[in-house]
Amino acid sequence: MSRLSALFALALFLAGGAASAAEAPLRVGSTVGPYAQIMDFVAGLAAKQGLDIKVIEFNDYALPNEAMRNGDLDVSMFQTRPYLDNAVKNRGYDIAAMDPAIIVPMGIYSHKIKALSELKEGDTLAIPNDPSNGARGLLLMQRAGLINASLADVTANPKHLKIRELDAAQIPRSLDDMAAAAVNMSYALPAGLDPKTAMIMEGADTPFSLIWTAPSKKVDDPRIKKLIGIYRSPEVKEFILAKFNGSVIPNW
C-alpha cells in the first residue's frame, strides 16, 4: 500500500470513529421504579425524534453520581436538590442541577396500624439513612404532629418514639419490624405498597422535587436539552398521570 493510500485509509478510519462517537447513545441514569419507567417511555418518544438514549437503572441512590463522576453517565434524573447539594459538599462531585422533573412523594406506611394516632409510647419508626431523605422523613413526621425537628435532628419527641435509620431500599422490607416508616415512593411502588394506604404523604408543595443533573461541562449539551424538553412534554405528563394515578406528580 502506498503512503498516500495508507493516509487515506487512516483518514477514513478516524472519520468513522468520530461518527461512531457522535452517534453513541445519550446515557441517562435513573433509579428503579417509576423514575425508570417514565424514562423508558421518554426513550421511545426520543427515538422518534432522532435522539438515541440508553437508560441505565440503579437500585441505590449513591451509585448514579459515582457513575457520572466516572464518566459512565451523561445525564441523570433521580435526586432532589438537597440530596445533590449534600453529595457535592461531601463527595466533591462536579455535577450541576438543571430543570425540575417530577415530585415523587414520600409517605409514612405501616403494616401494624391504620392511623398515626395509634402510635404508642416508645414505638420504633424508620427513616432513610441518607441526610437528604432522612431530613425529609423527619419533616414529614413533624407535619404529622409526631415530633418537632430541624433538618438535622429531632428537637421534641413527646411519645419518645425511637427513630431508626435504614437504607431507603430496605425500609419497605422492614415494615413488619417497625410501627411505621417513611418510605420513598420509588421503593414503595416496587414493594407493592399502595400509596392510598399511606397515613400521611407529601403534597405538591414539597421542596423535594426531583431534578435533572449533569456534569457541569455538559449542561449546555444540545442533546441533553432536547431530552429534557421531550421529558417535559404534554405526552409524558399524560403518561405519568395515567400510569401512576397521582402517586407521581409532574412538575410542569
C-alpha distance (Angstrom), angle and dihedral (degrees) to the residues before:
residue distance angle dihedral
M1 . . .
S2 3.80 . .
R3 3.81 120.4 .
L4 3.82 89.6 -111.3
S5 3.80 91.4 51.8
A6 3.78 90.9 48.3
L7 3.78 91.7 51.2
F8 3.80 90.7 48.9
A9 3.81 91.2 50.2
L10 3.81 90.4 49.0
A11 3.80 90.5 50.4
L12 3.80 90.7 51.5
F13 3.80 90.7 48.8
L14 3.79 92.9 50.1
A15 3.79 91.9 46.1
G16 3.78 90.4 50.7
G17 3.79 90.4 50.0
A18 3.79 91.6 51.3
A19 3.79 91.0 49.5
S20 3.79 91.0 50.1
A21 3.79 91.1 51.0
A22 3.80 91.3 48.8
E23 3.78 90.3 50.9
A24 3.80 95.0 48.5
P25 3.82 111.5 124.1
L26 3.78 118.6 -100.5
R27 3.81 104.1 -107.0
V28 3.80 110.4 -134.4
G29 3.80 121.0 -171.0
S30 3.78 121.9 -149.4
T31 3.78 137.9 155.3
V32 3.79 122.8 -113.2
G33 3.78 122.1 -87.2
P34 3.81 125.5 33.5
Y35 3.80 94.5 -4.9
A36 3.79 93.4 58.3
Q37 3.82 93.6 39.6
I38 3.78 90.5 56.1
M39 3.79 91.1 45.2
D40 3.80 91.3 52.7
F41 3.80 89.0 54.2
V42 3.80 89.8 48.7
A43 3.81 90.1 50.3
G44 3.81 89.3 59.9
L45 3.80 91.7 51.4
A46 3.79 91.3 45.4
A47 3.80 92.3 52.4
K48 3.81 89.7 57.2
Q49 3.80 88.0 55.6
G50 3.78 94.1 49.8
L51 3.80 96.5 -101.1
D52 3.79 114.1 127.5
I53 3.79 112.9 -156.9
K54 3.77 131.7 177.4
V55 3.80 115.2 -150.4
I56 3.81 112.2 -146.7
E57 3.80 113.8 -165.4
F58 3.80 125.5 -151.3
N59 3.79 129.1 -169.9
D60 3.81 95.4 -158.4
Y61 3.82 126.8 61.2
A62 3.80 91.8 -141.2
L63 3.80 95.7 60.4
P64 3.84 107.0 65.8
N65 3.81 95.2 59.4
E66 3.80 90.0 48.7
A67 3.80 89.8 49.4
M68 3.79 89.5 50.7
R69 3.79 91.7 50.3
N70 3.80 88.9 50.9
G71 3.80 91.5 53.1
D72 3.81 95.2 -109.7
L73 3.83 96.0 117.3
D74 3.79 132.6 49.5
V75 3.80 97.3 -167.6
S76 3.80 138.6 -6.9
M77 3.77 141.7 -160.9
F78 3.78 114.6 -165.5
Q79 3.81 110.9 91.6
T80 3.78 141.7 73.4
R81 3.80 123.4 -124.3
P82 3.84 93.3 -107.5
Y83 3.82 89.6 51.8
L84 3.81 91.2 50.1
D85 3.80 93.0 46.3
N86 3.79 90.8 52.1
A87 3.81 92.2 46.9
V88 3.81 92.2 49.4
K89 3.81 91.2 48.2
N90 3.79 95.8 48.1
R91 3.79 102.4 31.6
G92 3.79 102.3 30.9
Y93 3.80 95.9 -125.5
D94 3.80 117.2 175.0
I95 3.79 91.1 -142.3
A96 3.80 125.5 135.4
A97 3.79 131.3 -150.9
M98 3.78 116.4 -121.1
D99 3.83 133.1 173.6
P100 3.83 124.6 -17.1
A101 3.78 115.5 -104.5
I102 3.80 122.0 178.8
I103 3.78 140.8 -21.5
V104 3.78 112.6 -125.5
P105 3.81 103.2 -174.5
M106 3.78 123.2 -137.6
G107 3.79 115.1 -135.4
I108 3.79 138.2 -172.1
Y109 3.80 112.2 -118.9
S110 3.78 135.9 -179.9
H111 3.79 140.4 -173.9
K112 3.80 91.2 -162.0
I113 3.79 108.7 45.7
K114 3.78 136.4 36.5
A115 3.81 99.1 -151.3
L116 3.78 135.2 26.5
S117 3.79 89.4 -122.4
E118 3.81 86.6 72.0
L119 3.80 92.8 65.7
K120 3.79 112.1 119.2
E121 3.78 132.2 -145.3
G122 3.79 110.2 -74.1
D123 3.82 96.9 10.6
T124 3.80 117.1 156.6
L125 3.81 121.6 -118.7
A126 3.80 126.5 -177.3
I127 3.78 129.7 -139.4
P128 3.84 130.5 177.6
N129 3.78 114.0 -84.3
D130 3.81 98.2 -134.5
P131 3.83 113.6 95.7
S132 3.80 97.3 -119.0
N133 3.79 99.1 46.8
G134 3.79 91.6 36.4
A135 3.80 89.5 57.3
R136 3.78 88.2 45.9
G137 3.81 90.2 55.1
L138 3.80 92.0 48.7
L139 3.80 92.1 50.4
L140 3.80 90.3 49.6
M141 3.81 90.0 52.3
Q142 3.79 88.9 49.0
R143 3.80 89.9 51.9
A144 3.80 87.4 53.1
G145 3.81 89.5 54.9
L146 3.80 94.4 -115.4
I147 3.79 98.8 116.5
N148 3.77 143.8 -5.0
A149 3.78 112.1 -118.4
S150 3.76 146.1 172.4
L151 3.79 122.0 -148.3
A152 3.78 88.7 -88.9
D153 3.78 109.1 30.8
V154 3.79 149.7 13.2
T155 3.80 112.2 -97.7
A156 3.83 98.7 -179.5
N157 3.79 130.2 19.2
P158 3.83 111.3 174.1
K159 3.82 95.5 178.6
H160 3.81 92.5 43.7
L161 3.77 89.7 -124.4
K162 3.78 115.4 -171.6
I163 3.79 109.4 -127.9
R164 3.77 114.1 -157.9
E165 3.80 123.4 -166.7
L166 3.80 116.2 -139.6
D167 3.78 136.8 167.3
A168 3.82 105.6 -82.6
A169 3.80 92.7 -125.0
Q170 3.82 91.8 54.3
I171 3.79 97.7 49.9
P172 3.84 98.1 84.6
R173 3.81 89.5 53.1
S174 3.81 90.0 50.3
L175 3.80 97.6 55.2
D176 3.81 92.3 102.2
D177 3.81 88.4 61.2
M178 3.81 96.1 47.4
A179 3.77 135.4 62.7
A180 3.82 87.7 -133.5
A181 3.78 140.6 -25.5
A182 3.79 141.7 -155.9
V183 3.80 105.8 -118.8
N184 3.78 128.5 -170.5
M185 3.80 111.2 -126.6
S186 3.80 91.3 -126.9
Y187 3.82 87.7 65.8
A188 3.81 98.1 31.6
L189 3.81 95.4 62.8
P190 3.84 97.6 47.3
A191 3.83 88.0 47.8
G192 3.81 90.7 56.1
L193 3.79 96.9 -110.0
D194 3.80 113.5 151.4
P195 3.82 110.8 -133.7
K196 3.81 88.0 -145.9
T197 3.81 88.5 67.2
A198 3.81 93.7 57.3
M199 3.79 108.9 117.4
I200 3.79 90.5 -144.9
M201 3.80 131.0 1.1
E202 3.78 138.3 -173.2
G203 3.78 116.2 -100.4
A204 3.79 134.8 -143.8
D205 3.81 88.8 -82.0
T206 3.81 92.7 67.6
P207 3.82 114.7 125.1
F208 3.79 88.7 -141.8
S209 3.81 99.7 88.8
L210 3.79 115.8 153.5
I211 3.78 116.0 -112.6
W212 3.77 139.0 -161.4
T213 3.79 114.3 -109.6
A214 3.78 134.4 -171.6
P215 3.80 139.2 168.2
S216 3.80 106.7 -76.3
K217 3.80 90.9 -115.6
K218 3.83 91.3 57.4
V219 3.81 102.8 48.5
D220 3.82 91.0 103.5
D221 3.81 94.5 47.6
P222 3.84 105.0 131.8
R223 3.80 91.7 -144.8
I224 3.80 91.3 56.8
K225 3.79 91.1 47.8
K226 3.79 90.1 49.3
L227 3.82 90.8 50.4
I228 3.80 92.3 50.8
G229 3.80 89.6 48.6
I230 3.80 90.6 53.4
Y231 3.81 90.5 47.1
R232 3.79 92.1 52.0
S233 3.81 93.1 52.2
P234 3.82 131.0 118.8
E235 3.81 90.2 -111.3
V236 3.79 92.9 58.1
K237 3.79 92.6 43.3
E238 3.81 89.8 53.6
F239 3.81 90.6 48.6
I240 3.80 92.3 51.2
L241 3.79 94.5 48.3
A242 3.81 92.6 47.5
K243 3.80 96.8 41.8
F244 3.78 101.0 44.4
N245 3.80 102.8 29.7
G246 3.78 96.2 -139.1
S247 3.80 97.7 -41.1
V248 3.81 89.3 106.6
I249 3.80 118.2 43.3
P250 3.84 120.8 -155.5
N251 3.79 110.5 -132.8
W252 3.82 95.9 -145.4
